[in-house]
Amino acid sequence: MSLFDDHFASKNAASARAWAMDDEKNKKDKRREPAAPKMGVCDKCHKEALLRSYRSRQTDMGNGAASFGTVIKHLCEECAPKSRSERDADVPQLDKKQVRNLMRSAKKGLL
């Protein structure tokens, strides 16, 4: 039994090493730069500007049947979807009076 166990253990170790080497090669190949913007007409605001391609989900209803899929939209910088960090940065800061009122209402809610 030990002869077979050693054989399978070495085979599994060799397989794991091969997968690890292939994984490193694939990670190096997959690193790409985003595509450069191109001039064109924006699909949302219909202005001529530098555009980037964005994938979005679309659902349509026709003849009683629903269809869904992904479509590629060419959008300008103004119409492009914002990342979560950009959306959080747009939140206005509260002044002292607003913070005090917020804390007071939270305190009343807890008691």
Disulfide bonds with the S-S distance in Angstrom:
none
